[in-house]
Amino acid sequence: MAEALLDWPMTPVPLRVSSPCFRDQAMAQWDCDEPTYRRRVLWRALPRVSLPLAALVWLVRRSYFARDFELIHELGQTRDATEFHYLVEQFRDEAIRTGGWGRNVLRLRVSGRRLRRLRWELR
């Protein structure tokens, strides 16, 4: 009892190795730079039925996909599945409320389901 707590031998705390973020995993697997990574995620996450119309919109007005690219940028910084899923659900709720006819009916937006599948494939 006479020993002070400071006299006890200190055991080193193991360092927690953080996993690479989604962007780093994708860029490493696809061997590409960041702009290419963003375009690949966009085109892989769009619903297949909307691809022909999305290609036409891409040629005419690329700024239409600005919110999708913002989401891809935010998702690229995530390191765990919980944060990733939270951002996808937040995007989904926003798209339902403010998406408009093109985003909701024509599905000219990234698909949350396809984004989750893409994240799972990059593990």
Backbone as numpy.savetxt, mean C-alpha at the origin, in Angstrom:
# Nx Ny Nz CAx CAy CAz Cx Cy Cz
19.22 -9.18 50.14 18.41 -8.00 50.14 19.27 -6.76 50.14
20.51 -6.90 50.58 21.40 -5.77 50.67 21.88 -5.33 49.29
21.73 -6.21 48.28 22.15 -5.86 46.92 21.24 -4.78 46.35
21.82 -3.86 45.69 21.02 -2.83 45.02 20.63 -3.35 43.64
19.57 -2.80 43.11 19.13 -3.22 41.78 20.19 -2.92 40.73
20.98 -1.91 40.96 22.00 -1.56 39.98 23.13 -2.56 39.94
23.27 -3.37 40.95 24.34 -4.36 40.98 23.99 -5.62 40.21
22.73 -5.79 39.85 22.34 -6.97 39.10 22.91 -6.90 37.70
23.29 -8.05 37.16 23.82 -8.02 35.79 22.70 -7.67 34.79
23.02 -6.82 33.89 22.06 -6.38 32.88 22.08 -7.37 31.72
20.92 -7.81 31.35 20.83 -8.67 30.17 20.47 -7.79 28.99
21.14 -7.99 27.90 20.85 -7.14 26.74 19.45 -7.40 26.19
18.79 -6.34 25.84 17.46 -6.45 25.24 17.65 -6.71 23.75
17.04 -7.78 23.26 17.22 -8.06 21.83 16.59 -6.95 20.99
17.31 -6.56 19.97 16.80 -5.53 19.08 15.74 -6.12 18.17
14.68 -5.38 18.00 13.61 -5.84 17.13 13.97 -5.45 15.70
14.10 -6.44 14.89 14.44 -6.19 13.49 13.14 -5.84 12.76
13.12 -4.65 12.21 11.90 -4.24 11.53 11.90 -4.80 10.11
10.73 -5.16 9.69 10.60 -5.70 8.34 10.63 -4.56 7.34
11.02 -4.85 6.12 11.05 -3.78 5.11 9.64 -3.31 4.78
9.54 -2.09 4.35 8.23 -1.55 4.02 7.74 -2.16 2.69
6.47 -1.97 2.43 5.83 -2.53 1.25 6.54 -2.07 -0.03
6.88 -0.79 -0.11 7.54 -0.25 -1.29 8.89 -0.93 -1.52
9.67 -1.10 -0.46 10.98 -1.73 -0.60 10.86 -3.18 -1.04
9.86 -3.89 -0.50 9.65 -5.27 -0.90 9.30 -5.36 -2.39
8.39 -4.49 -2.82 7.96 -4.52 -4.22 9.11 -4.14 -5.14
9.84 -3.09 -4.79 10.94 -2.65 -5.65 12.03 -3.70 -5.73
12.28 -4.41 -4.65 13.29 -5.46 -4.66 12.84 -6.66 -5.49
11.58 -7.05 -5.35 11.09 -8.21 -6.09 10.95 -7.91 -7.58
10.49 -6.71 -7.92 10.29 -6.36 -9.32 11.52 -5.74 -9.96
12.55 -5.45 -9.15 13.78 -4.85 -9.64 13.48 -3.58 -10.47
12.88 -2.60 -9.80 12.47 -1.38 -10.49 12.71 -0.16 -9.60
12.54 1.02 -10.19 12.66 2.25 -9.43 11.27 2.66 -8.91
11.22 3.78 -8.16 9.96 4.15 -7.51 8.83 4.53 -8.47
9.06 5.33 -9.51 7.94 5.62 -10.42 7.38 4.36 -11.10
8.26 3.45 -11.46 7.81 2.19 -12.06 7.02 1.37 -11.05
7.50 1.36 -9.81 6.78 0.64 -8.74 5.35 1.17 -8.61
5.18 2.49 -8.59 3.84 3.08 -8.43 2.92 2.71 -9.60
3.45 2.78 -10.80 2.62 2.42 -11.96 2.25 0.94 -11.93
3.19 0.09 -11.57 2.89 -1.35 -11.53 1.83 -1.67 -10.49
1.93 -1.04 -9.32 0.92 -1.28 -8.29 -0.44 -0.79 -8.78
-0.48 0.38 -9.41 -1.74 0.90 -9.92 -2.38 -0.08 -10.90
-1.62 -0.50 -11.89 -2.20 -1.36 -12.93 -2.52 -2.75 -12.43
-1.80 -3.24 -11.44 -2.11 -4.56 -10.87 -3.29 -4.50 -9.91
-3.56 -3.31 -9.36 -4.64 -3.18 -8.37 -5.96 -2.72 -8.99
-5.96 -2.32 -10.24 -7.21 -1.95 -10.89 -8.03 -3.20 -11.19
-9.34 -3.13 -11.02 -10.17 -4.28 -11.39 -10.03 -4.60 -12.88
-9.97 -5.85 -13.22 -9.74 -6.27 -14.61 -10.80 -5.73 -15.57
-12.04 -5.64 -15.12 -13.10 -5.18 -16.02 -12.95 -3.70 -16.38
-12.23 -2.95 -15.57 -12.07 -1.52 -15.83 -10.78 -1.17 -16.56
-9.95 -2.16 -16.87 -8.67 -1.87 -17.50 -8.76 -1.16 -18.86
-9.63 -1.56 -19.77 -9.69 -0.84 -21.05 -10.07 0.64 -20.88
-11.07 0.90 -20.07 -11.48 2.29 -19.83 -10.41 3.04 -19.05
-9.76 2.38 -18.11 -8.70 3.01 -17.33 -7.53 3.40 -18.23
-7.22 2.57 -19.21 -6.14 2.91 -20.15 -6.49 4.16 -20.94
-7.74 4.28 -21.33 -8.18 5.46 -22.07 -8.11 6.71 -21.18
-8.58 6.59 -19.94 -8.51 7.72 -19.00 -7.06 8.08 -18.73
-6.19 7.09 -18.63 -4.76 7.32 -18.39 -4.16 8.16 -19.52
-4.55 7.87 -20.75 -4.02 8.63 -21.88 -4.55 10.07 -21.92
-5.79 10.25 -21.53 -6.43 11.56 -21.63 -6.18 12.42 -20.40
-6.34 11.85 -19.21 -6.24 12.63 -17.98 -5.64 11.80 -16.85
-4.33 11.81 -16.75 -3.65 11.03 -15.71 -3.94 11.53 -14.31
-4.29 12.78 -14.18 -4.57 13.34 -12.86 -5.79 12.68 -12.22
-6.59 11.98 -12.99 -7.75 11.26 -12.45 -7.32 10.25 -11.39
-6.14 9.68 -11.55 -5.65 8.65 -10.63 -4.78 9.22 -9.51
-4.85 10.54 -9.28 -4.01 11.17 -8.27 -4.27 10.60 -6.87
-5.53 10.42 -6.50 -5.84 9.87 -5.18 -5.36 8.43 -5.06
-5.41 7.68 -6.14 -4.91 6.31 -6.12 -3.39 6.29 -5.88
-2.69 7.23 -6.53 -1.24 7.31 -6.33 -0.90 7.76 -4.92
-1.73 8.62 -4.33 -1.51 9.01 -2.93 -1.63 7.79 -2.02
-2.66 6.99 -2.27 -2.83 5.77 -1.47 -1.64 4.83 -1.65
-1.19 4.66 -2.87 -0.05 3.78 -3.13 1.19 4.29 -2.41
1.37 5.61 -2.39 2.50 6.18 -1.67 2.39 5.90 -0.16
1.20 6.09 0.40 0.99 5.82 1.83 1.18 4.35 2.15
0.66 3.47 1.29 0.81 2.04 1.52 2.27 1.61 1.40
3.02 2.29 0.56 4.42 1.95 0.39 5.24 2.12 1.65
4.79 2.96 2.55 5.53 3.21 3.79 5.13 2.29 4.93
4.10 1.47 4.74 3.64 0.60 5.81 4.56 -0.59 5.99
4.65 -1.05 7.23 5.51 -2.19 7.54 4.72 -3.38 8.07
3.50 -3.17 8.52 2.73 -4.29 9.04 1.35 -4.34 8.39
0.74 -5.49 8.48 -0.53 -5.74 7.81 -1.66 -4.91 8.39
-1.64 -4.65 9.68 -2.71 -3.89 10.31 -2.80 -2.48 9.74
-1.68 -1.82 9.66 -1.65 -0.47 9.12 -2.05 -0.48 7.64
-1.58 -1.45 6.90 -1.91 -1.58 5.49 -3.41 -1.72 5.30
-4.04 -2.63 6.05 -5.47 -2.86 5.94 -6.27 -1.63 6.39
-5.78 -0.94 7.40 -6.46 0.26 7.87 -6.50 1.33 6.77
-5.39 1.53 6.09 -5.35 2.52 5.01 -6.24 2.13 3.84
-6.27 0.86 3.52 -7.13 0.38 2.43 -8.60 0.61 2.78
-8.99 0.29 4.00 -10.38 0.49 4.42 -10.74 1.98 4.47
-9.81 2.79 4.90 -10.05 4.24 4.92 -10.26 4.76 3.50
-9.47 4.28 2.56 -9.62 4.66 1.16 -10.97 4.20 0.62
-11.37 3.00 0.97 -12.65 2.45 0.52 -13.81 3.29 1.02
-13.78 3.65 2.29 -14.85 4.48 2.85 -14.91 5.84 2.17
-13.75 6.42 1.92 -13.69 7.71 1.23 -14.22 7.60 -0.20
-13.88 6.52 -0.88 -14.34 6.33 -2.25 -15.86 6.17 -2.31
-16.42 5.50 -1.34 -17.87 5.32 -1.30 -18.56 6.67 -1.09
-18.02 7.48 -0.18 -18.64 8.76 0.12 -18.45 9.80 -0.97
-17.24 9.91 -1.52 -16.93 11.02 -2.42 -16.43 10.57 -3.79
-16.51 9.30 -4.08 -15.91 8.77 -5.30 -16.58 9.20 -6.59
-17.87 9.33 -6.57 -18.57 9.69 -7.78 -18.86 8.49 -8.67
-19.45 8.79 -9.78 -19.91 7.77 -10.70 -18.77 6.96 -11.31
-17.71 7.62 -11.71 -16.58 6.92 -12.34 -15.86 5.98 -11.41
-15.68 6.39 -10.18 -14.95 5.56 -9.23 -15.81 4.42 -8.69
-17.08 4.67 -8.46 -17.92 3.66 -7.83 -18.64 2.75 -8.82
-19.20 3.30 -9.87 -19.96 2.48 -10.82 -19.03 1.85 -11.86
-18.17 2.66 -12.46 -17.25 2.15 -13.48 -16.01 1.48 -12.88
-15.83 1.63 -11.57 -14.72 1.02 -10.83 -13.36 1.48 -11.35
-13.24 2.75 -11.65 -11.97 3.32 -12.08 -11.18 3.78 -10.85
-10.77 2.83 -10.07 -10.00 3.07 -8.86 -9.31 1.76 -8.49
-8.32 1.87 -7.62 -7.64 0.64 -7.19 -8.59 -0.16 -6.31
-8.47 -1.45 -6.39 -9.30 -2.36 -5.62 -8.59 -2.73 -4.33
-9.30 -2.60 -3.21 -8.72 -2.97 -1.93 -8.38 -4.45 -1.86
-9.23 -5.26 -2.44 -8.99 -6.71 -2.44 -7.73 -7.04 -3.24
-7.57 -6.40 -4.37 -6.38 -6.66 -5.19 -5.12 -6.13 -4.51
-5.22 -5.00 -3.80 -4.07 -4.48 -3.06 -3.66 -5.44 -1.96
-4.63 -5.99 -1.24 -4.30 -6.95 -0.18 -3.66 -8.20 -0.75
-4.17 -8.68 -1.87 -3.59 -9.85 -2.51 -2.16 -9.56 -2.97
-1.94 -8.38 -3.49 -0.60 -7.99 -3.93 0.36 -7.95 -2.76
-0.08 -7.42 -1.64 0.78 -7.38 -0.45 1.11 -8.80 0.00
0.12 -9.68 -0.04 0.36 -11.06 0.38 1.37 -11.75 -0.54
1.29 -11.47 -1.85 2.22 -12.09 -2.81 3.65 -11.60 -2.63
3.82 -10.40 -2.11 5.16 -9.83 -1.95 5.85 -10.26 -0.67
5.21 -11.05 0.15 5.82 -11.47 1.42 7.02 -12.32 1.18
